[in-house]
Amino acid sequence: MTPPLRTLSDWSPEAVVFDCDGTLMDTERHWQDARNRAFREFGLLPPPGFADRAKGVHYVDCGRLMAEETNKPELAADLTTALLAHFMSLVAEDPLTMPGAGEMVRLLSGRLPLAVASNCPLEVVEESLGRAALRHHFRHLVVPTVPPDDGQTALGTDGDHGPAVRPKPWPDVYTTAARLCGVRPETALAVEDSLTGIDSAWHAGLRVLGVGPLSDQANTGHADAWVAALDDPELLRWARDWRGPQSPDVDRHQGHHGPH
């Protein structure tokens, strides 16, 4: 059963952390186009249902999955490189925000800390948000600092950047975002469109708002509430009526990415 938005109506978060792809930016279709282009580049056909299996997956894992499911494991690195190149080209050509994303961000901006937690490379997040004129609203952009399968590195630190950050579904991007915003995870709200991201935020301890088309029979995972889109009137009213303490001045944190 789809969790109703009213389950969050009596709660005010101290920070909001947004996913980027498919939540703020309409880039899921770019990823799908990029996957199709990469498959064609190597003379391969996308396996049936691959788009659903790839949603929310880190692009390195996606490249590996593309190679495995087409029985071409030796092409994993080349498919990953091609996938990212095609995606960045598509984003540069056609950056679009998801319905209601801009209004939601602007309603909350300056009233509480906002951050982005994404599996995308930093340059992709910067480029997308910059072209959409949303970058300056976010104190921090948190992206993975180690490859998806680099478990040993993730147990240590990433140079001067503090603890290494593993991609979703690990909780690291959300744990880090909450810490940089200066709040406890349980007082922050994550906004996510994929079950991979929802699991990541839930394991980090955040409450989660799921976003996207959904049938009553669909799996909502650990989402506390769900809306079809960020332009949902009840959601925007909740954001407009939000009351809380004024956010302190922006605090820069070395090794992570606050506004320029």
C-alpha positions as CSV (number, residue, x, y, z in Angstrom):
1,M,0.0,0.0,0.0
2,T,1.3,3.5,-0.9
3,P,2.3,5.4,2.3
4,P,0.3,8.6,2.4
5,L,2.0,12.0,2.7
6,R,0.1,12.8,5.9
7,T,2.5,10.4,7.7
8,L,5.0,13.2,7.5
9,S,2.6,16.1,8.0
10,D,3.1,16.4,11.8
11,W,6.9,16.4,11.5
12,S,9.4,19.1,10.5
13,P,12.8,18.0,9.4
14,E,16.0,19.9,10.4
15,A,17.5,19.3,6.9
16,V,16.5,17.9,3.6
17,V,18.7,15.7,1.4
18,F,17.7,15.2,-2.2
19,D,18.7,12.5,-4.7
20,C,19.6,14.1,-8.0
21,D,18.8,11.7,-10.9
22,G,15.0,11.2,-11.3
23,T,14.3,13.3,-8.2
24,L,15.6,16.8,-8.9
25,M,16.7,16.3,-12.5
26,D,14.9,14.4,-15.3
27,T,18.0,12.4,-16.0
28,E,16.8,8.9,-15.8
29,R,15.7,9.0,-19.4
30,H,19.3,10.3,-20.2
31,W,20.7,7.3,-18.4
32,Q,18.4,5.0,-20.4
33,D,19.4,6.7,-23.7
34,A,23.1,6.5,-22.7
35,R,22.8,2.8,-22.0
36,N,21.1,2.2,-25.3
37,R,23.8,4.2,-27.1
38,A,26.6,2.3,-25.3
39,F,25.0,-1.0,-26.2
40,R,24.7,0.0,-29.8
41,E,28.3,1.3,-29.9
42,F,29.5,-2.3,-29.1
43,G,26.9,-4.0,-31.3
44,L,24.8,-5.3,-28.4
45,L,21.1,-5.4,-27.6
46,P,19.7,-4.3,-24.2
47,P,18.4,-7.4,-22.3
48,P,14.7,-7.3,-21.6
49,G,13.8,-5.3,-18.5
50,F,17.3,-4.0,-18.1
51,A,16.2,-0.4,-17.6
52,D,14.3,-1.4,-14.4
53,R,17.2,-3.3,-13.0
54,A,19.6,-0.5,-13.7
55,K,17.6,2.3,-12.1
56,G,19.5,4.0,-9.2
57,V,22.5,1.7,-9.7
58,H,26.0,3.4,-9.7
59,Y,27.3,3.8,-13.2
60,V,30.3,1.6,-12.6
61,D,28.0,-1.2,-11.4
62,C,25.7,-0.5,-14.3
63,G,28.6,-0.9,-16.8
64,R,29.5,-4.2,-15.2
65,L,25.9,-5.3,-15.3
66,M,25.6,-4.4,-19.0
67,A,28.6,-6.6,-19.7
68,E,27.5,-9.5,-17.6
69,E,23.9,-9.6,-19.0
70,T,25.2,-9.6,-22.6
71,N,27.8,-12.3,-21.9
72,K,30.6,-9.8,-22.6
73,P,32.4,-9.5,-19.2
74,E,35.6,-8.4,-20.9
75,L,33.8,-5.2,-22.0
76,A,32.8,-4.0,-18.5
77,A,35.4,-1.2,-18.4
78,D,34.7,-0.1,-22.0
79,L,30.9,-0.1,-21.5
80,T,31.3,1.9,-18.3
81,T,33.4,4.6,-20.1
82,A,31.0,4.8,-23.0
83,L,28.0,4.9,-20.7
84,L,29.3,7.9,-18.8
85,A,30.5,9.7,-21.9
86,H,27.1,9.4,-23.6
87,F,25.3,10.4,-20.4
88,M,27.3,13.6,-19.9
89,S,26.8,14.6,-23.5
90,L,23.0,14.2,-23.2
91,V,22.9,16.1,-19.9
92,A,24.8,19.0,-21.5
93,E,22.4,19.1,-24.4
94,D,19.1,18.9,-22.5
95,P,19.1,19.6,-18.7
96,L,15.6,19.4,-17.4
97,T,14.2,19.5,-13.8
98,M,11.5,17.1,-12.6
99,P,8.0,18.6,-12.1
100,G,7.9,20.7,-9.0
101,A,11.6,20.2,-8.1
102,G,12.6,23.8,-8.6
103,E,9.6,25.1,-6.6
104,M,10.2,22.6,-3.8
105,V,13.9,23.6,-3.5
106,R,13.2,27.3,-3.6
107,L,10.5,27.0,-0.9
108,L,12.9,25.3,1.5
109,S,16.1,27.2,0.5
110,G,17.5,29.4,3.3
111,R,15.1,28.0,5.8
112,L,16.9,24.8,6.6
113,P,20.1,23.1,5.3
114,L,19.7,21.4,1.9
115,A,22.1,18.8,0.4
116,V,22.3,16.4,-2.5
117,A,23.3,12.8,-2.1
118,S,23.9,11.2,-5.5
119,N,25.5,8.1,-7.0
120,C,26.6,10.3,-10.0
121,P,30.1,11.7,-10.5
122,L,30.4,15.2,-9.0
123,E,30.9,16.9,-12.3
124,V,27.5,15.5,-13.5
125,V,25.7,16.7,-10.4
126,E,27.4,20.1,-10.6
127,E,26.6,20.4,-14.3
128,S,23.0,19.4,-14.0
129,L,22.2,21.6,-11.0
130,G,24.1,24.5,-12.4
131,R,22.3,24.5,-15.7
132,A,19.0,24.3,-13.9
133,A,20.0,27.3,-11.7
134,L,19.6,25.2,-8.6
135,R,23.2,24.7,-7.5
136,H,23.4,27.7,-5.2
137,H,20.5,26.4,-3.0
138,F,22.5,23.4,-1.8
139,R,25.1,23.6,1.0
140,H,26.7,20.2,0.1
141,L,26.9,17.8,-2.7
142,V,27.8,14.3,-1.6
143,V,28.9,11.7,-4.1
144,P,30.8,8.4,-3.7
145,T,34.6,8.7,-3.2
146,V,35.4,5.0,-3.7
147,P,34.3,2.5,-6.4
148,P,31.2,0.3,-5.6
149,D,33.3,-2.8,-4.9
150,D,36.1,-1.1,-3.0
151,G,35.1,-2.5,0.5
152,Q,38.6,-2.3,2.0
153,T,39.1,1.3,1.1
154,A,35.6,2.2,2.5
155,L,36.7,1.0,5.9
156,G,39.5,3.6,6.1
157,T,39.6,7.2,4.9
158,D,39.8,8.8,1.5
159,G,42.9,11.0,1.8
160,D,42.0,14.4,3.2
161,H,38.3,14.0,2.6
162,G,37.5,12.2,5.8
163,P,35.7,8.8,5.9
164,A,35.4,7.2,2.4
165,V,32.0,7.4,0.9
166,R,30.5,4.3,-0.7
167,P,27.7,4.5,-3.3
168,K,24.1,3.7,-2.7
169,P,22.7,1.2,-1.5
170,W,25.4,1.7,1.2
171,P,24.2,4.5,3.6
172,D,27.3,6.5,3.3
173,V,26.1,9.4,1.1
174,Y,23.2,10.1,3.3
175,T,25.1,9.6,6.6
176,T,27.7,12.1,5.3
177,A,25.1,14.6,4.0
178,A,23.3,14.7,7.4
179,R,26.6,15.1,9.2
180,L,27.7,18.0,6.9
181,C,24.3,19.7,7.4
182,G,25.0,19.5,11.2
183,V,22.0,17.4,12.0
184,R,21.4,13.8,13.3
185,P,20.2,11.5,10.6
186,E,16.9,10.8,12.2
187,T,16.0,14.5,12.1
188,A,16.6,14.7,8.3
189,L,14.4,13.9,5.4
190,A,15.6,12.1,2.3
191,V,13.8,12.6,-1.0
192,E,14.3,9.6,-3.4
193,D,12.8,8.0,-6.5
194,S,14.5,4.6,-6.5
195,L,14.4,1.7,-4.1
196,T,18.2,1.6,-4.1
197,G,18.3,5.2,-2.8
198,I,15.4,4.6,-0.4
199,D,17.3,1.7,1.1
200,S,20.4,3.8,1.4
201,A,18.6,6.6,3.2
202,W,16.7,4.3,5.5
203,H,19.8,2.4,6.5
204,A,21.4,5.8,7.3
205,G,18.6,6.6,9.7
206,L,16.8,9.3,7.7
207,R,13.0,9.4,7.1
208,V,12.3,9.0,3.4
209,L,9.8,10.6,1.0
210,G,9.5,8.5,-2.2
211,V,8.7,10.2,-5.4
212,G,7.4,8.9,-8.7
213,P,4.5,7.1,-10.4
214,L,3.4,4.2,-8.3
215,S,0.5,1.7,-8.3
216,D,-1.1,0.6,-5.1
217,Q,0.5,-2.8,-5.6
218,A,4.0,-1.5,-6.1
219,N,6.8,-2.0,-3.6
220,T,7.6,1.2,-1.8
221,G,10.4,-0.3,0.2
222,H,11.2,1.7,3.4
223,A,9.6,4.9,2.3
224,D,7.7,6.8,5.1
225,A,5.5,8.5,2.5
226,W,5.1,8.8,-1.3
227,V,4.0,11.3,-3.8
228,A,3.7,11.0,-7.5
229,A,5.8,14.1,-8.2
230,L,7.3,17.0,-6.3
231,D,4.6,19.3,-7.7
232,D,2.0,17.5,-5.5
233,P,-0.1,20.3,-4.0
234,E,-0.2,18.8,-0.5
235,L,3.6,18.4,-0.6
236,L,4.2,22.0,-1.8
237,R,1.7,23.3,0.9
238,W,3.7,21.3,3.5
239,A,6.9,22.9,2.3
240,R,5.4,26.4,2.1
241,D,4.0,26.1,5.7
242,W,7.2,24.6,7.2
243,R,8.3,26.4,10.3
244,G,11.6,25.9,12.1
245,P,14.7,27.7,13.3
246,Q,16.6,29.8,10.8
247,S,19.5,28.0,9.4
248,P,23.0,29.1,10.6
249,D,25.4,30.6,8.1
250,V,26.9,28.2,5.6
251,D,29.8,26.4,7.0
252,R,32.5,25.1,4.6
253,H,33.8,21.6,5.1
254,Q,37.1,20.7,3.5
255,G,36.9,17.7,1.2
256,H,33.2,18.0,0.5
257,H,31.4,20.2,-1.9
258,G,29.5,23.3,-0.7
259,P,28.3,26.1,-3.0
260,H,30.8,27.9,-5.1
